[in-house]
């Protein structure tokens, strides 16, 4: 005969006997066992005896939430044995084989009559406790909170029964416990069949005599393995003390102990997740900040106790991540983290700061030379090839270093300076390691101030355009103007673009300023054209960002239409340093501009690394020879040869040539001899405002006249 002990947090414990046939469990009223909770399906499961009535089976009836036997989801039919635990939602169903429980050795028969009830209570309590702990890690068996919970249960059981000792033997102590038990045969079913036993043993007293004791041993089974034992020594129950409420108290204590343990586990997990990175398993930014705070406090109390922070960035990780996918990228980060661990001691802290940035807090180090050696070792170790997913990958890193000689007050200051040094290292071509010094911080502060002033300058219309005339050598007439941006600073006066143009982008203003330049230049050249009727063009720089902008073509068309300019009145200049990444898109855009009649000009020709490739790749109309060549044509034969070669090459390709930076009559005559088409420079005029351009044009300057 079998019994099903059904227990839930919302229903009193119930016992159902199974003598034959099938028992249905579910939420419907016509089930044999009604489970009144939404976690149970209408017809959830069925338990039945086989035809010989010797084996008990369970079958899931297509439930929504599933049926679990000893923690494993049920698939198909499964045989149930004594001490098995069935979980259906919030319900815990303990299986008891009464035939097995009633089978005892003859030596123990005299004990069975008056111990069955107490033993059954203990079995049920421990079974319930085991189910509550089913999903908890066995590692928690050694935590102080868990020891306290077990002591609570043991003491409570001792209050209910007359016994000399009650304890719970943990998994790693079970083997030693069995070796100390004299009556091995009585324990066979504890080990092999995982069933509780009541047995007699002989205890050696201090006076040398032996006292027979009655003992209880109940296995706590987890995933079909003994995870703990409940042991009660010298058991002498007082049956009158046991009532139904007593069992409920045992179950309640077990339940509360399990809840406390589960709460402890969740707290541990929350703390770990809050301070560690999921991908690499390393501590995270917050953990690093905490450790840095401790290191700072320690160094203030003991000035000879130093530390160093190494801030590490993977230079090419984005390329790897984009090309091979995020899963490979995560595996690579994990491999990178594992290798970092080999670079430090146990006392040091490694953290994933975020993305592809890592940090190492190296403790108890004062010597700058030692810090540099550590940094070099990190670079050498981390840039060795990685082999993942059948591929060899090489990562380059940049490392910024700072140490406590800077007299820091907060962890954030330490990280800030290491980050600054890291970016300084990233900008170097020949070295990937940089130690912070105060000048780096000063430069950064100056840069931030400049960015703030540039944003203010844009809002308050402090930018303006100057124009430098472009002269046709054959006629000496002004045919166009190059637009050049200036900053009219209230503090410094007119600021040339070399001092701020590269910071426009980092201040987030590049797109806005570029649009303003296009609008302003076209509006002013249209006004000059109406006043002079010369049909002048304006030459405007075109950045790589503008080339990538999806609305560039439409913006140019709308601007020309808005100010009544024809396409021939616009030159667009592209410098060799533009670093155009999407060649196909750029070629398509340039061809569209040419089809409109807009002239394309390659600026600063000869100063880049891909001069000839630009000529053969992109459709161009004009070459502008950089002024650095023009300034040397009279003193250096090589420069003169280069200029003549550029002019000849351009004409052979059907291109016109503009020479920049003409400052003397001699340079002008040299260029005339090369066949150069157009010139510009201080010899004719410095860049000037639109108002001064009008005055300049009224003078009708000529390339023939001497200045």
Secondary structure by P-SEA (a helix, b strand, c coil): cbbbbbbcccccbbbbbbccccccccccccccccccccccccccbbbbbcccccbbbbbbccccccccccccccccbbbbcccbbbbcccbbbbbbcccccccccccccccccccaaaaaaaaaaaaaaaaaaccccccccccaaaaaaaaaaaaaaaaaccccbbbbbcccaaaaaaaaccccccccccccccccccbbbbbbccccbbbbbbbbbbbbcccccccbbbbbcccccccccccaaaaaaaaaaaaaaaaaaaaaaaaaaaaaaaccccccccccaaaaaaaaaaaaaaaaacccbbbbbbbbbbccaaaaaaaccaaaaaaaaaaaaaaaaaaccccbbbbcccccbbbbbccccccaaaaaaaaaaaaaaaacccccccbbbbbbbbbbbbccccccccaaaaaaaaaaaaaaaaacccccbbbbcaaaaaaaaaaaaaaaaaaaaaaacccbbbbbbbbccccccccbbbbbbbbbcccccccccccccccccccccaaaaaaaaaaaaaaaaaaaaaacccbbbbbbbbccccccccaaaaaaaaaaaaaccccccbbbbbccccccccaaaaaaaaaaaaaacbbbbbccccccccaaaaaacccccbbbccccccccccccaaaaaaaaaaaaaaaaabbbbbbcccccaaaaaaaaaacccccccccccccccaaaaaaaaaacccccccc
